[in-house]
């Protein structure tokens, strides 16, 4: 039982660190995803309308 608790004590700070990094990077990641989706929709609409791709 003590061995399991020792593993948990080293695991919890890692989880907290990963959660903190994800929280800090979330605006950047959401911005990239939004830009990608916006560009994909614009380019696909140009293809379906017969327009030229840039």
MMTF fields as JSON, N, C-alpha, C and O atoms, coordinates in Angstrom:
{
  "mmtfVersion": "1.0.0",
  "mmtfProducer": "UNKNOWN",
  "numBonds": 215,
  "numAtoms": 216,
  "numGroups": 54,
  "numChains": 1,
  "numModels": 1,
  "chainsPerModel": [1],
  "groupsPerChain": [54],
  "chainIdList": ["A"],
  "bondAtomList": [4, 2, 8, 6, 12, 10, 16, 14, 20, 18, 24, 22, 28, 26, 32, 30, 36, 34, 40, 38, 44, 42, 48, 46, 52, 50, 56, 54, 60, 58, 64, 62, 68, 66, 72, 70, 76, 74, 80, 78, 84, 82, 88, 86, 92, 90, 96, 94, 100, 98, 104, 102, 108, 106, 112, 110, 116, 114, 120, 118, 124, 122, 128, 126, 132, 130, 136, 134, 140, 138, 144, 142, 148, 146, 152, 150, 156, 154, 160, 158, 164, 162, 168, 166, 172, 170, 176, 174, 180, 178, 184, 182, 188, 186, 192, 190, 196, 194, 200, 198, 204, 202, 208, 206, 212, 210],
  "bondOrderList": [1, 1, 1, 1, 1, 1, 1, 1, 1, 1, 1, 1, 1, 1, 1, 1, 1, 1, 1, 1, 1, 1, 1, 1, 1, 1, 1, 1, 1, 1, 1, 1, 1, 1, 1, 1, 1, 1, 1, 1, 1, 1, 1, 1, 1, 1, 1, 1, 1, 1, 1, 1, 1],
  "groupList": [{"groupName": "UNK", "atomNameList": ["N", "CA", "C", "O"], "elementList": ["N", "C", "C", "O"], "formalChargeList": [0, 0, 0, 0], "bondAtomList": [1, 0, 2, 1, 3, 2], "bondOrderList": [1, 1, 2], "singleLetterCode": "X", "chemCompType": "L-PEPTIDE LINKING"}],
  "groupTypeList": [0, 0, 0, 0, 0, 0, 0, 0, 0, 0, 0, 0, 0, 0, 0, 0, 0, 0, 0, 0, 0, 0, 0, 0, 0, 0, 0, 0, 0, 0, 0, 0, 0, 0, 0, 0, 0, 0, 0, 0, 0, 0, 0, 0, 0, 0, 0, 0, 0, 0, 0, 0, 0, 0],
  "groupIdList": [1, 2, 3, 4, 5, 6, 7, 8, 9, 10, 11, 12, 13, 14, 15, 16, 17, 18, 19, 20, 21, 22, 23, 24, 25, 26, 27, 28, 29, 30, 31, 32, 33, 34, 35, 36, 37, 38, 39, 40, 41, 42, 43, 44, 45, 46, 47, 48, 49, 50, 51, 52, 53, 54],
  "secStructList": [7, 2, 2, 2, 2, 2, 2, 2, 2, 2, 2, 2, 2, 2, 2, 2, 2, 2, 2, 2, 2, 2, 2, 2, 2, 2, 2, 2, 2, 2, 2, 2, 2, 2, 2, 2, 2, 2, 2, 2, 2, 2, 2, 2, 2, 2, 2, 2, 2, 6, 7, 7, 7, 7],
  "xCoordList": [0.831, 0.0, 0.865, 0.544, 1.955, 2.849, 3.511, 3.705, 3.856, 4.501, 3.571, 4.022, 2.304, 1.327, 1.201, 1.089, 1.219, 1.115, 2.346, 2.225, 3.524, 4.731, 4.629, 5.032, 4.096, 3.921, 2.924, 3.119, 1.875, 0.861, 1.444, 1.109, 2.301, 2.894, 3.787, 3.914, 4.408, 5.214, 4.361, 4.749, 3.205, 2.345, 1.51, 1.294, 1.05, 0.169, 0.837, 0.195, 2.089, 2.707, 2.851, 2.765, 3.07, 3.161, 1.823, 1.772, 0.754, -0.583, -0.892, -1.448, -0.538, -0.763, 0.044, -0.457, 1.285, 2.128, 1.55, 1.512, 1.102, 0.507, -0.763, -0.983, -1.596, -2.826, -2.518, -3.206, -1.492, -1.11, -0.595, -0.945, 0.235, 0.751, -0.391, -0.44, -1.309, -2.453, -3.314, -3.801, -3.499, -4.281, -3.615, -4.29, -2.294, -1.575, -1.542, -1.56, -1.494, -1.413, -2.776, -2.85, -3.848, -5.179, -5.54, -6.068, -5.289, -5.627, -4.873, -5.443, -3.608, -2.818, -3.355, -3.517, -3.627, -4.132, -5.502, -5.771, -6.365, -7.687, -7.579, -8.344, -6.641, -6.418, -5.965, -6.449, -5.036, -4.572, -5.706, -5.862, -6.497, -7.601, -8.649, -9.188, -8.932, -9.906, -9.416, -10.172, -8.161, -7.595, -7.592, -7.917, -7.224, -7.2, -8.596, -8.772, -9.579, -10.952, -11.458, -12.092, -11.18, -11.621, -10.996, -11.688, -9.689, -9.007, -9.5, -9.663, -9.737, -10.228, -11.6, -11.86, -12.466, -13.811, -13.74, -14.436, -12.91, -12.79, -12.233, -12.738, -11.199, -10.602, -11.536, -11.598, -12.261, -13.184, -14.341, -14.83, -14.782, -15.867, -15.391, -16.166, -14.129, -13.585, -13.506, -13.771, -13.146, -13.056, -14.439, -14.604, -15.435, -16.78, -17.426, -18.285, -17.03, -17.576, -16.81, -17.213, -15.724, -14.94, -13.904, -13.313, -13.667, -12.66, -11.263, -11.083, -10.288, -8.897, -8.397, -8.779, -7.537, -6.906, -5.69, -5.036, -5.402, -4.249, -3.01, -1.934],
  "yCoordList": [-1.207, 0.0, 1.255, 2.229, 1.241, 2.403, 2.636, 3.776, 1.533, 1.655, 2.344, 3.166, 2.023, 2.643, 4.136, 4.942, 4.504, 5.911, 6.684, 7.842, 6.072, 6.737, 7.011, 8.077, 6.06, 6.268, 7.388, 8.197, 7.437, 8.472, 9.85, 10.816, 9.946, 11.239, 11.771, 12.987, 10.906, 11.388, 11.599, 12.357, 10.942, 11.049, 12.325, 12.934, 12.726, 13.893, 15.175, 15.92, 15.478, 16.697, 16.68, 17.726, 15.5, 15.405, 15.734, 16.448, 15.224, 15.511, 16.999, 17.597, 17.589, 19.021, 19.828, 20.812, 19.425, 20.139, 20.046, 21.045, 18.868, 18.702, 19.535, 20.178, 19.532, 20.325, 21.813, 22.546, 22.262, 23.669, 24.072, 25.137, 23.223, 23.515, 23.565, 24.466, 22.606, 22.622, 23.864, 24.447, 24.262, 25.459, 26.701, 27.573, 26.779, 27.933, 27.941, 29.01, 26.769, 26.687, 26.682, 26.779, 26.572, 26.454, 27.61, 27.342, 28.873, 29.946, 29.818, 30.059, 29.444, 29.273, 28.112, 28.244, 26.993, 25.827, 26.094, 25.687, 26.772, 27.105, 28.081, 27.985, 29.012, 29.941, 29.221, 29.504, 28.291, 27.507, 26.695, 26.651, 26.054, 25.226, 26.08, 25.676, 27.247, 28.142, 28.641, 28.648, 29.057, 29.519, 28.407, 28.639, 27.203, 26.067, 25.773, 25.564, 25.757, 25.483, 26.575, 26.286, 27.829, 28.948, 28.867, 29.03, 28.616, 28.518, 27.32, 27.416, 26.203, 25.008, 25.263, 24.868, 25.915, 26.204, 27.175, 26.99, 28.205, 29.172, 28.519, 28.758, 27.7, 27.063, 26.033, 25.912, 25.291, 24.3, 24.986, 24.476, 26.125, 26.824, 27.364, 27.414, 27.767, 28.228, 27.081, 27.271, 25.901, 24.739, 24.366, 24.093, 24.351, 23.961, 25.008, 24.673, 26.266, 27.316, 27.415, 28.163, 26.682, 26.714, 27.813, 28.082, 28.455, 29.506, 28.925, 27.725, 29.778, 29.33, 29.311, 30.14, 28.352, 28.31, 29.21, 29.394, 29.766, 30.665, 29.894, 30.479],
  "zCoordList": [0.0, 0.0, 0.0, -0.682, 0.757, 0.801, -0.549, -0.972, -1.224, -2.536, -3.534, -4.332, -3.497, -4.386, -4.09, -5.014, -2.834, -2.474, -2.935, -3.334, -2.889, -3.378, -4.873, -5.338, -5.626, -7.061, -7.323, -8.23, -6.544, -6.717, -6.439, -7.126, -5.452, -5.107, -6.215, -6.357, -7.002, -8.124, -9.367, -10.256, -9.445, -10.613, -10.598, -11.646, -9.451, -9.329, -9.827, -10.568, -9.465, -10.001, -11.521, -12.165, -12.095, -13.558, -14.201, -15.202, -13.639, -14.163, -14.041, -14.962, -12.922, -12.722, -13.731, -14.276, -13.986, -14.948, -16.353, -17.072, -16.752, -18.081, -18.205, -19.232, -17.178, -17.203, -17.295, -18.005, -16.585, -16.623, -18.002, -18.51, -18.609, -19.95, -20.955, -21.793, -20.879, -21.792, -21.593, -22.561, -20.357, -20.068, -20.655, -21.203, -20.54, -21.066, -22.595, -23.205, -23.216, -24.673, -25.358, -26.583, -24.588, -25.175, -26.117, -27.196, -25.773, -26.72, -28.045, -29.109, -27.985, -29.203, -30.037, -31.25, -29.404, -30.122, -30.729, -31.859, -29.991, -30.53, -31.696, -32.656, -31.621, -32.725, -33.979, -35.075, -33.818, -34.973, -35.578, -36.798, -34.727, -35.211, -35.925, -36.955, -35.382, -35.999, -37.352, -38.323, -37.42, -38.69, -39.733, -40.898, -39.312, -40.236, -40.772, -41.972, -39.89, -40.315, -41.249, -42.264, -40.907, -41.739, -43.133, -44.139, -43.189, -44.482, -45.281, -46.498, -44.625, -45.319, -45.93, -47.066, -45.187, -45.697, -46.869, -47.867, -46.759, -47.847, -49.108, -50.205, -48.958, -50.128, -50.742, -51.966, -49.921, -50.471, -51.186, -52.194, -50.685, -51.371, -52.713, -53.668, -52.797, -54.074, -55.072, -56.259, -54.604, -55.49, -56.0, -57.189, -55.12, -55.529, -56.428, -57.243, -56.294, -57.147, -58.458, -59.348, -58.593, -59.817, -59.831, -60.877, -58.706, -58.638, -58.578, -58.37, -58.759, -58.726, -57.298, -56.472, -57.026, -55.72, -55.731, -56.758, -54.566, -54.472, -54.148, -54.028]
}
